[in-house]
Each structure stands twice: as C-alpha cells, then as structure tokens.
C-alpha cells in the first residue's frame, strides 16, 4: 500500500464520521429551533385571538341591540332607560339603509 493511499484512507475514515456527527448535531439544533419558533408563533396567535375576541365581544353588544330594536314593533319596544329616546337606534339603522340599500 502506498503512503498516499494510506493517508487518504486515514483522512477519509476520520472525516466521514466527523461530518456525520456534525450533520446530526446541526439537524437536532435546527429541529429544536423550529420547535421553539412554533411555540412562539402559537403563543402569539393565541394572544391575538384573545384580543380579537375581546374586541368582537365589545362590539357585538351594540350590534345585537340594533338587530333586536329593529325586529321589535313599536308596541313591543320599551325605552332602554327612563327618558331615553325610543327610536334612536332604529333611526340610525334606517339612515344607514338609505345610504347603502345592501345593508
């Protein structure tokens, strides 16, 4: 066996396992980073969901009141509070309908 072949075999037998171990270590680090990023994105998405739900719940009360006011007849409707304008909500809905009939 020539010296050149012997040295090439030693270098190959040393580098191949070393490169394999380095590749596995890089792959594990990548998977760990990917899991961490996924957890961070899920946390952010959940916090945005809570914020949007809170905003929708705030707005839903007013929207529901408008739909109920419009569905009731004048005889069924009571003022929300003593001295409150009876048709304030219905008038604003009617005005909106005149501007945009698709609503």
C-alpha positions as CSV (number, residue, x, y, z in Angstrom):
1,X,0.0,0.0,0.0
2,X,1.4,3.4,-1.0
3,X,1.8,6.2,1.5
4,X,-0.6,8.4,-0.4
5,X,-3.4,5.7,-0.4
6,X,-2.8,5.1,3.3
7,X,-3.1,8.8,4.3
8,X,-6.2,9.2,2.1
9,X,-7.8,6.2,3.9
10,X,-6.9,7.6,7.3
11,X,-8.3,11.1,6.4
12,X,-11.5,9.5,5.0
13,X,-12.1,7.3,7.9
14,X,-11.6,10.3,10.2
15,X,-13.7,12.9,8.3
16,X,-16.7,10.8,7.3
17,X,-17.8,10.0,10.9
18,X,-16.9,13.6,12.0
19,X,-19.0,15.1,9.2
20,X,-21.9,12.7,10.0
21,X,-21.9,13.7,13.7
22,X,-21.7,17.3,12.8
23,X,-24.7,16.9,10.4
24,X,-26.7,15.2,13.0
25,X,-25.9,17.9,15.6
26,X,-26.9,20.6,13.1
27,X,-30.1,18.8,12.3
28,X,-31.0,18.5,16.0
29,X,-30.3,22.1,16.6
30,X,-32.5,23.0,13.7
31,X,-35.4,20.9,15.0
32,X,-35.0,22.5,18.4
33,X,-35.1,26.0,16.9
34,X,-38.1,25.0,14.8
35,X,-40.0,23.8,17.8
36,X,-39.2,27.0,19.8
37,X,-40.3,29.1,16.9
38,X,-43.5,27.1,16.5
39,X,-44.3,27.6,20.2
40,X,-43.6,31.3,20.0
41,X,-45.9,31.7,16.9
42,X,-48.7,29.7,18.6
43,X,-48.4,31.9,21.7
44,X,-48.6,35.0,19.6
45,X,-51.6,33.6,17.6
46,X,-53.4,32.8,20.8
47,X,-52.8,36.2,22.3
48,X,-54.1,37.8,19.0
49,X,-57.1,35.6,19.2
50,X,-57.9,36.7,22.7
51,X,-57.5,40.3,21.7
52,X,-59.8,40.0,18.6
53,X,-62.4,38.0,20.6
54,X,-62.4,40.8,23.3
55,X,-62.9,43.4,20.6
56,X,-65.7,41.5,18.9
57,X,-67.4,40.9,22.2
58,X,-67.3,44.6,22.9
59,X,-68.8,45.4,19.5
60,X,-71.3,42.5,19.5
61,X,-73.4,44.1,22.2
62,X,-74.1,47.1,20.2
63,X,-74.8,45.2,17.0
64,X,-77.2,42.8,18.8
65,X,-79.1,45.7,20.4
66,X,-79.6,47.2,16.9
67,X,-80.9,44.0,15.5
68,X,-83.3,43.4,18.4
69,X,-84.6,47.0,18.3
70,X,-85.3,46.8,14.6
71,X,-87.0,43.4,15.0
72,X,-89.5,44.6,17.6
73,X,-92.6,46.5,16.8
74,X,-93.2,49.9,18.3
75,X,-95.7,48.5,20.8
76,X,-93.2,45.8,22.0
77,X,-90.3,48.2,22.4
78,X,-89.5,49.8,25.7
79,X,-87.1,52.6,26.3
80,X,-83.7,51.3,27.5
81,X,-83.8,53.7,30.4
82,X,-86.4,56.2,31.6
83,X,-86.3,59.3,29.5
84,X,-84.2,57.7,26.7
85,X,-85.1,58.3,23.1
86,X,-87.2,55.4,21.9
87,X,-86.3,55.1,18.3
88,X,-82.7,56.4,18.4
89,X,-81.2,53.0,17.3
90,X,-83.8,52.3,14.7
91,X,-83.4,55.8,13.1
92,X,-79.7,55.3,12.8
93,X,-80.2,51.9,11.1
94,X,-82.7,53.4,8.7
95,X,-80.4,56.2,7.8
96,X,-77.7,53.6,7.1
97,X,-80.0,51.6,4.9
98,X,-80.9,54.7,2.8
99,X,-77.2,55.3,2.2
100,X,-76.4,51.6,1.3
101,X,-79.5,49.5,0.5
102,X,-77.4,46.3,0.6
103,X,-77.1,46.6,4.4
